C-alpha cells in the first residue's frame, strides 16, 4: 500500500530511480543539488528525504535522467532504517556516499551499508567525497575497506571533490559507468522494475504503520474543518497523528509565526476544555520540538508545480499546501516515532519542570534552523 501512495504522489518523470545513501555529513545532499543546479549550496544534515529529478551530465555532452531520493540521517540513520530499506527496494541502484576524511566512522559506514543494502542484484556506486581535503582516504583505500561488504555485488568505487570547479569531470565518468551497470543489470534480469512491495521485516512494519496514517488522512476532516475542530476543542482524537497534522495544517495555512502562536494557544486550550485530553498536561518544549520538526519537514518538501511538468524548476513552484499532508508524511516518515525527541534531548532535560513550563533547547543534538530549500529558493540551474 505504501508503494502505491509513493507512486501516486511522487510519479516518475522518466529515467531510473536511485537512492543516495550514507552517513550524515557525507555529502549526499550537496551531491544531489550540485547535479540539479550545477552549483554548491549550503546544506545541513538532512532530516527526512529530498527527492529530485536530475539530468546527469555525461561525457560527450550527453545527459541521462534520474529520479533521486536523498535519504536523510539528521535524526540518526538507524531511526530511519525502515524507510531507507523501503527506498532501496524501490530503486534500480544505490549511490552510497562516503566522507573520505571520516576515518573514525568508516567502519560504521561499511556496517550500515551491509545492513541496509541487502539486494545483491542491482548496481552500487560508492562515491568517496572530499578527496581534495588533507588526510582523505584514497579511492583504493575505500575499495579495500569495503571489500568484504561488496563481495559478489555489482559495485563501482569512485572519488570526487564536490566543491572543486572540475567536480563534474569525475562525476560524469562515475555516473556513466553507473548507468552502464544499471542498463546491463536491467537486460540480464527478468524485469527491470523494482519490487512492487517491501520485503524486509522492518519495511513491512513501516508499510503497515505509515499506511494506517495515510489511510486516516483520506477519511479525516478537510483542513479547514480540522482546524476549526481543534480551536473549538472538538477534535474526535488526541494522539500523535493528531498533533503532527495540527502542526502541518496550521503552519502551511498561516505561516510559522502566526501558526506557532495558534498552535501553542490552541493546545493549551484543548487540554483545558476537551474531555478526551483530561489528565494531560501542557508541555511547552515538547510542543516546540514537534512544531520545529514539522516546519523543517515542510520546508524540505518538493514544492508543488502548477504546470506539473518535468521541466519546472524549484523557483517556478509553489509552497506545500494544507492538502499536501500525504506527501508530507511520505517525505517525513521519521515523524511517526513518538520518541523522536530522545535523539535530541536527554530524558532529564525533556522531563524537567523547566522544559514543561517553557522552551528548553536540546542538550544532545541541536535542531537545525536552515534547510536546503531555503538556500536554493532563489537559485536557477545553470
KEGU-294168 format. One record per residue (C-alpha): chain; x, y, z; residue in one letter. Coordinates in Angstrom, 2 decimals, always signed. Layout:
# KEGU-294168
+--------+---------+---------+---------+--------+
| chaine |    east |   north |      up | residu |
+--------+---------+---------+---------+--------+
|      A |       X |       Y |       Z |      A |
...
+--------+---------+---------+---------+--------+
# end
This chain:
# KEGU-294168
+--------+---------+---------+---------+--------+
| chaine |    east |   north |      up | residu |
+--------+---------+---------+---------+--------+
|      A |   +0.00 |   +0.00 |   +0.00 |      X |
|      A |   +2.80 |   +2.42 |   +0.86 |      X |
|      A |   +4.38 |   +1.87 |   -2.55 |      X |
|      A |   +1.05 |   +2.80 |   -4.16 |      X |
|      A |   +0.94 |   +6.10 |   -2.26 |      X |
|      A |   +4.52 |   +6.91 |   -3.29 |      X |
|      A |   +3.79 |   +6.15 |   -6.95 |      X |
|      A |   +0.65 |   +8.31 |   -6.79 |      X |
|      A |   +2.12 |  +11.37 |   -5.13 |      X |
|      A |   +5.68 |  +11.20 |   -6.47 |      X |
|      A |   +5.22 |   +9.87 |  -10.02 |      X |
|      A |   +8.30 |   +9.14 |  -12.07 |      X |
|      A |   +9.27 |  +11.87 |  -14.54 |      X |
|      A |  +11.27 |   +9.50 |  -16.67 |      X |
|      A |  +14.57 |   +7.74 |  -16.22 |      X |
|      A |  +15.64 |   +5.39 |  -13.47 |      X |
|      A |  +15.02 |   +5.77 |   -9.74 |      X |
|      A |  +18.07 |   +5.59 |   -7.48 |      X |
|      A |  +18.68 |   +6.30 |   -3.80 |      X |
|      A |  +21.50 |   +8.42 |   -2.36 |      X |
|      A |  +22.51 |   +6.91 |   +0.97 |      X |
|      A |  +25.31 |   +7.10 |   +3.52 |      X |
|      A |  +26.07 |   +8.52 |   +6.95 |      X |
|      A |  +25.26 |  +12.10 |   +7.90 |      X |
|      A |  +27.61 |  +14.81 |   +6.62 |      X |
|      A |  +28.96 |  +12.55 |   +3.86 |      X |
|      A |  +27.78 |  +14.95 |   +1.14 |      X |
|      A |  +24.61 |  +13.31 |   -0.21 |      X |
|      A |  +22.53 |  +16.48 |   -0.36 |      X |
|      A |  +25.47 |  +18.53 |   -1.65 |      X |
|      A |  +25.87 |  +15.96 |   -4.44 |      X |
|      A |  +22.16 |  +15.96 |   -5.27 |      X |
|      A |  +21.89 |  +19.73 |   -5.66 |      X |
|      A |  +25.22 |  +20.03 |   -7.43 |      X |
|      A |  +23.78 |  +17.68 |  -10.05 |      X |
|      A |  +20.44 |  +19.53 |  -10.03 |      X |
|      A |  +21.65 |  +23.14 |  -10.03 |      X |
|      A |  +25.27 |  +22.88 |  -11.15 |      X |
|      A |  +26.46 |  +24.73 |   -8.07 |      X |
|      A |  +27.26 |  +24.20 |   -4.40 |      X |
|      A |  +24.62 |  +25.30 |   -1.92 |      X |
|      A |  +24.81 |  +25.50 |   +1.88 |      X |
|      A |  +23.32 |  +22.35 |   +3.40 |      X |
|      A |  +22.62 |  +20.81 |   +6.77 |      X |
|      A |  +22.33 |  +17.20 |   +7.82 |      X |
|      A |  +19.02 |  +16.32 |   +6.17 |      X |
|      A |  +16.03 |  +15.39 |   +8.30 |      X |
|      A |  +13.61 |  +13.35 |   +6.22 |      X |
|      A |  +14.11 |  +12.98 |   +2.48 |      X |
|      A |  +14.77 |  +15.07 |   -0.59 |      X |
|      A |  +13.57 |  +13.91 |   -4.00 |      X |
|      A |  +14.58 |  +15.47 |   -7.30 |      X |
|      A |  +14.54 |  +14.56 |  -10.97 |      X |
|      A |  +18.01 |  +15.31 |  -12.31 |      X |
|      A |  +19.56 |  +15.24 |  -15.76 |      X |
|      A |  +23.05 |  +13.87 |  -15.06 |      X |
|      A |  +25.80 |  +15.26 |  -17.33 |      X |
|      A |  +27.85 |  +12.53 |  -19.02 |      X |
|      A |  +30.96 |  +12.65 |  -21.23 |      X |
|      A |  +30.33 |  +13.92 |  -24.75 |      X |
|      A |  +27.71 |  +16.47 |  -23.63 |      X |
|      A |  +25.15 |  +13.72 |  -23.10 |      X |
|      A |  +22.65 |  +13.65 |  -20.26 |      X |
|      A |  +20.80 |  +10.86 |  -18.50 |      X |
|      A |  +17.71 |  +11.40 |  -16.36 |      X |
|      A |  +17.46 |  +10.07 |  -12.82 |      X |
|      A |  +14.88 |  +10.41 |  -10.07 |      X |
|      A |  +17.00 |  +10.65 |   -6.93 |      X |
|      A |  +15.87 |  +10.04 |   -3.36 |      X |
|      A |  +18.29 |  +11.65 |   -0.89 |      X |
|      A |  +17.87 |   +9.77 |   +2.36 |      X |
|      A |  +18.47 |  +12.00 |   +5.37 |      X |
|      A |  +20.22 |  +10.85 |   +8.52 |      X |
|      A |  +19.76 |  +14.01 |  +10.56 |      X |
|      A |  +17.70 |  +12.15 |  +13.16 |      X |
|      A |  +20.20 |   +9.29 |  +13.30 |      X |
|      A |  +20.42 |   +6.80 |  +10.47 |      X |
|      A |  +19.12 |   +3.85 |  +12.50 |      X |
|      A |  +15.95 |   +5.76 |  +13.22 |      X |
|      A |  +15.10 |   +5.83 |   +9.51 |      X |
|      A |  +16.26 |   +2.29 |   +8.64 |      X |
|      A |  +12.76 |   +1.10 |   +7.62 |      X |
|      A |  +12.24 |   +3.95 |   +5.15 |      X |
|      A |  +15.78 |   +3.61 |   +3.83 |      X |
|      A |  +15.17 |   -0.05 |   +3.12 |      X |
|      A |  +11.87 |   +0.84 |   +1.51 |      X |
|      A |  +13.54 |   +3.21 |   -0.94 |      X |
|      A |  +16.39 |   +0.77 |   -1.55 |      X |
|      A |  +13.83 |   -1.82 |   -2.58 |      X |
|      A |  +12.17 |   +0.70 |   -4.92 |      X |
|      A |  +15.43 |   +1.68 |   -6.63 |      X |
|      A |  +17.34 |   +0.21 |   -9.54 |      X |
|      A |  +20.63 |   +1.25 |   -7.97 |      X |
|      A |  +22.23 |   +2.81 |   -4.89 |      X |
|      A |  +24.71 |   +5.68 |   -4.66 |      X |
|      A |  +26.47 |   +5.16 |   -1.34 |      X |
|      A |  +28.28 |   +8.35 |   -0.34 |      X |
|      A |  +31.34 |   +8.14 |   +1.92 |      X |
|      A |  +33.14 |  +11.01 |   +3.63 |      X |
|      A |  +36.73 |  +10.22 |   +2.63 |      X |
|      A |  +38.08 |  +12.18 |   +5.59 |      X |
|      A |  +35.98 |  +10.44 |   +8.24 |      X |
|      A |  +38.29 |   +7.59 |   +9.19 |      X |
|      A |  +36.69 |   +7.26 |  +12.62 |      X |
|      A |  +33.32 |   +6.31 |  +11.12 |      X |
|      A |  +34.33 |   +4.36 |   +8.03 |      X |
|      A |  +33.57 |   +1.08 |   +9.80 |      X |
|      A |  +30.13 |   +2.41 |  +10.74 |      X |
|      A |  +29.52 |   +3.33 |   +7.11 |      X |
|      A |  +30.50 |   -0.16 |   +5.98 |      X |
|      A |  +28.34 |   -1.86 |   +8.60 |      X |
|      A |  +25.37 |   +0.37 |   +7.77 |      X |
|      A |  +25.83 |   -0.31 |   +4.07 |      X |
|      A |  +25.88 |   -4.07 |   +4.62 |      X |
|      A |  +22.79 |   -3.88 |   +6.82 |      X |
|      A |  +20.72 |   -1.68 |   +4.51 |      X |
|      A |  +21.67 |   -2.84 |   +1.04 |      X |
|      A |  +20.52 |   -6.45 |   +1.09 |      X |
|      A |  +19.73 |   -6.83 |   -2.62 |      X |
|      A |  +22.89 |   -8.11 |   -4.32 |      X |
|      A |  +21.39 |   -7.86 |   -7.80 |      X |
|      A |  +21.35 |   -4.14 |   -8.50 |      X |
|      A |  +24.35 |   -1.87 |   -9.14 |      X |
|      A |  +26.01 |   +0.22 |   -6.46 |      X |
|      A |  +28.14 |   +3.33 |   -6.87 |      X |
|      A |  +30.32 |   +4.05 |   -3.83 |      X |
|      A |  +31.40 |   +7.68 |   -4.06 |      X |
|      A |  +34.17 |   +8.92 |   -1.80 |      X |
|      A |  +33.69 |  +12.67 |   -1.36 |      X |
|      A |  +36.07 |  +15.37 |   -0.07 |      X |
|      A |  +39.01 |  +13.89 |   -1.99 |      X |
|      A |  +40.62 |  +17.34 |   -2.04 |      X |
|      A |  +40.98 |  +17.56 |   +1.75 |      X |
|      A |  +44.11 |  +16.62 |   +3.72 |      X |
|      A |  +44.09 |  +13.09 |   +5.10 |      X |
|      A |  +41.35 |  +11.88 |   +2.77 |      X |
|      A |  +41.28 |   +8.15 |   +2.10 |      X |
|      A |  +42.13 |   +7.31 |   -1.49 |      X |
|      A |  +39.67 |   +5.50 |   -3.74 |      X |
|      A |  +41.79 |   +2.36 |   -3.49 |      X |
|      A |  +41.77 |   +2.55 |   +0.31 |      X |
|      A |  +37.99 |   +2.91 |   +0.38 |      X |
|      A |  +37.62 |   +0.00 |   -2.04 |      X |
|      A |  +39.81 |   -2.22 |   +0.14 |      X |
|      A |  +37.88 |   -1.30 |   +3.29 |      X |
|      A |  +34.57 |   -2.17 |   +1.58 |      X |
|      A |  +35.92 |   -5.39 |   +0.05 |      X |
|      A |  +34.02 |   -7.79 |   +2.27 |      X |
|      A |  +30.75 |   -5.81 |   +2.16 |      X |
|      A |  +30.72 |   -5.55 |   -1.65 |      X |
|      A |  +31.86 |   -9.09 |   -2.40 |      X |
|      A |  +29.57 |  -10.59 |   -5.02 |      X |
|      A |  +27.91 |   -7.25 |   -5.77 |      X |
|      A |  +28.00 |   -5.18 |   -8.93 |      X |
|      A |  +29.90 |   -2.30 |   -7.32 |      X |
|      A |  +31.80 |   +0.70 |   -8.65 |      X |
|      A |  +34.05 |   +2.86 |   -6.46 |      X |
|      A |  +34.94 |   +6.43 |   -7.45 |      X |
|      A |  +36.15 |   +9.57 |   -5.75 |      X |
|      A |  +35.18 |  +13.22 |   -6.12 |      X |
|      A |  +35.83 |  +16.67 |   -4.71 |      X |
|      A |  +32.38 |  +18.20 |   -4.97 |      X |
|      A |  +33.37 |  +21.78 |   -4.16 |      X |
|      A |  +36.10 |  +21.97 |   -6.81 |      X |
|      A |  +35.48 |  +23.52 |  -10.26 |      X |
|      A |  +36.32 |  +20.25 |  -12.03 |      X |
|      A |  +33.95 |  +18.13 |   -9.92 |      X |
|      A |  +31.83 |  +17.20 |  -12.93 |      X |
|      A |  +34.81 |  +15.62 |  -14.68 |      X |
|      A |  +34.94 |  +12.86 |  -12.07 |      X |
|      A |  +31.18 |  +12.72 |  -11.55 |      X |
|      A |  +30.35 |  +12.33 |  -15.25 |      X |
|      A |  +32.71 |   +9.37 |  -15.59 |      X |
|      A |  +31.40 |   +7.77 |  -12.40 |      X |
|      A |  +27.76 |   +8.12 |  -13.41 |      X |
|      A |  +28.42 |   +6.94 |  -16.96 |      X |
|      A |  +29.80 |   +3.69 |  -15.55 |      X |
|      A |  +26.89 |   +3.54 |  -13.10 |      X |
|      A |  +24.33 |   +3.91 |  -15.91 |      X |
|      A |  +26.08 |   +1.22 |  -17.92 |      X |
|      A |  +25.85 |   -1.11 |  -14.93 |      X |
|      A |  +22.15 |   -0.28 |  -14.47 |      X |
|      A |  +21.36 |   -0.99 |  -18.12 |      X |
|      A |  +23.34 |   -4.22 |  -18.01 |      X |
|      A |  +21.54 |   -5.29 |  -14.85 |      X |
|      A |  +18.16 |   -4.50 |  -16.43 |      X |
|      A |  +18.81 |   -6.56 |  -19.54 |      X |
|      A |  +20.06 |   -9.59 |  -17.62 |      X |
|      A |  +17.19 |   -9.62 |  -15.10 |      X |
|      A |  +13.70 |  -10.93 |  -15.72 |      X |
|      A |  +12.28 |   -7.47 |  -15.13 |      X |
|      A |  +13.79 |   -4.02 |  -14.89 |      X |
|      A |  +11.14 |   -2.90 |  -12.43 |      X |
|      A |  +11.91 |   -2.69 |   -8.70 |      X |
|      A |   +9.91 |   -4.84 |   -6.28 |      X |
|      A |   +6.27 |   -3.83 |   -6.04 |      X |
|      A |   +6.18 |   -4.14 |   -2.27 |      X |
|      A |   +8.75 |   -4.10 |   +0.54 |      X |
|      A |  +10.09 |   -7.45 |   +1.67 |      X |
|      A |  +12.28 |   -6.84 |   +4.73 |      X |
|      A |  +10.57 |   -7.19 |   +8.15 |      X |
|      A |  +11.08 |   -3.62 |   +9.30 |      X |
|      A |   +9.97 |   -2.26 |   +5.91 |      X |
|      A |   +6.81 |   -4.33 |   +6.21 |      X |
|      A |   +6.21 |   -2.89 |   +9.70 |      X |
|      A |   +6.73 |   +0.66 |   +8.40 |      X |
|      A |   +4.43 |   -0.09 |   +5.47 |      X |
|      A |   +1.73 |   -1.15 |   +7.93 |      X |
|      A |   +2.10 |   +1.79 |  +10.33 |      X |
|      A |   +2.51 |   +4.52 |   +7.73 |      X |
|      A |   -0.29 |   +3.06 |   +5.62 |      X |
|      A |   -2.62 |   +3.40 |   +8.62 |      X |
|      A |   -1.71 |   +7.08 |   +8.93 |      X |
|      A |   -2.12 |   +7.65 |   +5.20 |      X |
|      A |   -5.49 |   +5.91 |   +5.11 |      X |
|      A |   -6.59 |   +8.02 |   +8.06 |      X |
|      A |   -5.82 |  +11.24 |   +6.16 |      X |
|      A |   -8.26 |  +10.20 |   +3.44 |      X |
|      A |  -11.16 |   +9.86 |   +5.90 |      X |
|      A |  -10.22 |  +12.70 |   +8.24 |      X |
|      A |  -11.89 |  +16.12 |   +8.21 |      X |
|      A |  -10.74 |  +18.56 |   +5.50 |      X |
|      A |   -8.03 |  +21.01 |   +6.63 |      X |
|      A |  -10.30 |  +23.99 |   +7.33 |      X |
|      A |  -12.81 |  +21.91 |   +9.30 |      X |
|      A |   -9.97 |  +20.15 |  +11.12 |      X |
|      A |   -8.51 |  +23.48 |  +12.32 |      X |
|      A |  -11.95 |  +24.66 |  +13.46 |      X |
|      A |  -12.43 |  +21.46 |  +15.46 |      X |
|      A |   -9.04 |  +22.00 |  +17.07 |      X |
|      A |   -9.68 |  +25.61 |  +18.02 |      X |
|      A |  -13.11 |  +24.71 |  +19.45 |      X |
|      A |  -11.66 |  +21.71 |  +21.34 |      X |
|      A |  -13.96 |  +19.36 |  +19.40 |      X |
|      A |  -11.44 |  +17.02 |  +17.76 |      X |
|      A |  -12.51 |  +13.35 |  +17.97 |      X |
|      A |   -8.96 |  +12.16 |  +18.76 |      X |
|      A |   -5.94 |  +13.49 |  +20.63 |      X |
|      A |   -2.96 |  +11.35 |  +19.68 |      X |
|      A |   +0.43 |  +11.62 |  +17.97 |      X |
|      A |   -1.09 |  +11.65 |  +14.49 |      X |
|      A |   -3.40 |  +14.49 |  +15.50 |      X |
|      A |   -0.52 |  +16.54 |  +16.93 |      X |
|      A |   +1.50 |  +16.19 |  +13.72 |      X |
|      A |   -1.46 |  +17.08 |  +11.50 |      X |
|      A |   -2.33 |  +20.11 |  +13.65 |      X |
|      A |   +1.19 |  +21.46 |  +13.21 |      X |
|      A |   +1.27 |  +20.73 |   +9.47 |      X |
|      A |   -2.13 |  +22.20 |   +8.57 |      X |
|      A |   -1.75 |  +25.35 |  +10.67 |      X |
|      A |   +1.83 |  +26.07 |   +9.59 |      X |
|      A |   +1.02 |  +25.64 |   +5.90 |      X |
|      A |   -2.10 |  +27.78 |   +6.28 |      X |
|      A |   -0.91 |  +30.63 |   +8.49 |      X |
|      A |   +2.87 |  +30.57 |   +8.28 |      X |
|      A |   +5.41 |  +29.97 |  +11.01 |      X |
|      A |   +4.97 |  +32.98 |  +13.30 |      X |
|      A |   +1.18 |  +33.22 |  +13.41 |      X |
|      A |   +0.89 |  +29.44 |  +13.18 |      X |
|      A |   +3.20 |  +28.91 |  +16.15 |      X |
|      A |   +1.10 |  +31.15 |  +18.37 |      X |
|      A |   -2.12 |  +29.45 |  +17.22 |      X |
|      A |   -0.68 |  +26.00 |  +17.95 |      X |
|      A |   +0.64 |  +26.91 |  +21.41 |      X |
|      A |   -2.58 |  +28.65 |  +22.45 |      X |
|      A |   -4.77 |  +26.01 |  +20.82 |      X |
|      A |   -3.12 |  +23.05 |  +22.55 |      X |
|      A |   -3.31 |  +24.73 |  +25.93 |      X |
|      A |   -6.99 |  +25.49 |  +25.30 |      X |
|      A |   -7.72 |  +21.95 |  +24.07 |      X |
|      A |   -6.16 |  +20.31 |  +27.12 |      X |
|      A |   -8.13 |  +22.61 |  +29.41 |      X |
|      A |  -11.51 |  +22.12 |  +27.69 |      X |
|      A |  -11.66 |  +18.76 |  +25.92 |      X |
|      A |  -12.71 |  +15.64 |  +27.88 |      X |
|      A |  -10.50 |  +13.42 |  +25.68 |      X |
|      A |   -7.45 |  +15.34 |  +26.91 |      X |
|      A |   -8.44 |  +15.04 |  +30.55 |      X |
|      A |   -5.45 |  +14.42 |  +32.78 |      X |
|      A |   -2.96 |  +15.63 |  +30.18 |      X |
|      A |   -0.54 |  +18.43 |  +30.94 |      X |
|      A |   +0.69 |  +21.08 |  +28.54 |      X |
|      A |   +4.39 |  +20.51 |  +27.76 |      X |
|      A |   +5.86 |  +23.63 |  +26.13 |      X |
|      A |   +9.19 |  +22.14 |  +25.00 |      X |
|      A |   +7.59 |  +19.01 |  +23.53 |      X |
|      A |   +5.16 |  +21.20 |  +21.61 |      X |
|      A |   +8.00 |  +23.39 |  +20.35 |      X |
|      A |  +10.04 |  +20.33 |  +19.34 |      X |
|      A |   +7.22 |  +18.82 |  +17.26 |      X |
|      A |   +6.42 |  +22.17 |  +15.69 |      X |
|      A |  +10.05 |  +22.73 |  +14.72 |      X |
|      A |  +10.46 |  +19.30 |  +13.11 |      X |
|      A |   +7.19 |  +19.67 |  +11.20 |      X |
|      A |   +8.30 |  +23.09 |   +9.98 |      X |
|      A |  +11.63 |  +21.70 |   +8.81 |      X |
|      A |   +9.81 |  +18.89 |   +7.05 |      X |
|      A |   +7.54 |  +21.38 |   +5.28 |      X |
|      A |  +10.47 |  +23.49 |   +4.14 |      X |
|      A |  +12.23 |  +20.44 |   +2.69 |      X |
|      A |   +9.20 |  +19.14 |   +0.77 |      X |
|      A |   +9.43 |  +19.18 |   -3.03 |      X |
|      A |   +7.32 |  +22.20 |   -3.99 |      X |
|      A |   +4.11 |  +21.66 |   -5.92 |      X |
|      A |   +4.02 |  +22.73 |   -9.55 |      X |
|      A |   +1.10 |  +24.35 |  -11.25 |      X |
|      A |   +2.21 |  +23.08 |  -14.64 |      X |
|      A |   +3.13 |  +19.61 |  -13.33 |      X |
|      A |   +5.85 |  +19.22 |  -15.94 |      X |
|      A |   +9.27 |  +17.72 |  -15.53 |      X |
|      A |  +10.93 |  +20.95 |  -16.71 |      X |
|      A |   +9.58 |  +23.05 |  -13.84 |      X |
|      A |  +12.35 |  +24.34 |  -11.60 |      X |
|      A |  +12.22 |  +24.84 |   -7.87 |      X |
|      A |  +11.80 |  +28.59 |   -8.17 |      X |
|      A |   +8.80 |  +28.16 |  -10.50 |      X |
|      A |   +6.98 |  +26.08 |   -7.93 |      X |
|      A |   +4.59 |  +26.88 |   -5.11 |      X |
|      A |   +4.82 |  +26.07 |   -1.43 |      X |
|      A |   +3.18 |  +22.94 |   +0.02 |      X |
|      A |   -0.48 |  +23.43 |   +0.91 |      X |
|      A |   -2.63 |  +22.06 |   +3.75 |      X |
|      A |   -3.95 |  +19.48 |   +1.26 |      X |
|      A |   -0.45 |  +18.02 |   +0.76 |      X |
|      A |   -0.34 |  +16.18 |   +4.11 |      X |
|      A |   +0.02 |  +12.76 |   +2.49 |      X |
|      A |   +3.09 |  +13.89 |   +0.56 |      X |
|      A |   +4.45 |  +15.38 |   +3.77 |      X |
|      A |   +4.11 |  +12.06 |   +5.62 |      X |
|      A |   +5.77 |  +10.14 |   +2.80 |      X |
|      A |   +8.73 |  +12.52 |   +2.91 |      X |
|      A |   +8.93 |  +12.67 |   +6.71 |      X |
|      A |   +8.09 |   +9.20 |   +7.96 |      X |
|      A |  +10.52 |   +9.66 |  +10.86 |      X |
|      A |   +7.83 |  +11.82 |  +12.49 |      X |
|      A |   +5.75 |   +8.71 |  +13.14 |      X |
|      A |   +8.10 |   +7.92 |  +16.01 |      X |
|      A |   +6.64 |   +9.33 |  +19.19 |      X |
|      A |  +10.00 |   +9.11 |  +20.95 |      X |
|      A |  +11.95 |  +11.03 |  +18.30 |      X |
|      A |  +12.75 |  +13.67 |  +20.91 |      X |
|      A |  +15.22 |  +11.25 |  +22.54 |      X |
|      A |  +17.60 |  +11.81 |  +19.61 |      X |
|      A |  +17.88 |  +15.48 |  +20.60 |      X |
|      A |  +17.08 |  +15.63 |  +24.32 |      X |
|      A |  +18.11 |  +13.65 |  +27.34 |      X |
|      A |  +15.20 |  +12.40 |  +29.44 |      X |
|      A |  +16.29 |  +14.54 |  +32.39 |      X |
|      A |  +16.15 |  +17.68 |  +30.27 |      X |
|      A |  +12.86 |  +16.96 |  +28.49 |      X |
|      A |  +11.06 |  +15.89 |  +31.66 |      X |
|      A |  +12.34 |  +18.76 |  +33.78 |      X |
|      A |   +9.92 |  +21.34 |  +35.21 |      X |
|      A |  +11.72 |  +24.00 |  +33.16 |      X |
|      A |  +11.02 |  +22.14 |  +29.89 |      X |
|      A |   +7.37 |  +21.68 |  +30.76 |      X |
|      A |   +6.89 |  +25.35 |  +31.62 |      X |
|      A |   +8.93 |  +26.94 |  +28.82 |      X |
|      A |  +11.07 |  +26.28 |  +25.78 |      X |
|      A |  +14.33 |  +24.48 |  +26.60 |      X |
|      A |  +16.74 |  +23.81 |  +23.75 |      X |
|      A |  +18.18 |  +20.33 |  +23.03 |      X |
|      A |  +21.13 |  +19.16 |  +25.09 |      X |
|      A |  +22.13 |  +16.14 |  +22.93 |      X |
|      A |  +21.85 |  +17.35 |  +19.34 |      X |
|      A |  +20.83 |  +20.80 |  +18.05 |      X |
|      A |  +17.76 |  +21.36 |  +15.93 |      X |
|      A |  +18.54 |  +22.94 |  +12.58 |      X |
|      A |  +17.15 |  +26.31 |  +11.58 |      X |
|      A |  +18.34 |  +26.31 |   +7.96 |      X |
|      A |  +17.05 |  +23.91 |   +5.37 |      X |
|      A |  +18.18 |  +23.17 |   +1.84 |      X |
|      A |  +15.18 |  +24.59 |   +0.04 |      X |
|      A |  +15.57 |  +27.94 |   +1.78 |      X |
|      A |  +19.07 |  +28.08 |   +0.32 |      X |
|      A |  +18.00 |  +27.22 |   -3.23 |      X |
|      A |  +14.70 |  +29.11 |   -3.38 |      X |
|      A |  +16.34 |  +31.97 |   -5.28 |      X |
|      A |  +18.56 |  +29.84 |   -7.50 |      X |
|      A |  +18.07 |  +28.52 |  -11.02 |      X |
|      A |  +20.02 |  +25.73 |  -12.72 |      X |
|      A |  +22.89 |  +26.99 |  -14.88 |      X |
+--------+---------+---------+---------+--------+
# end
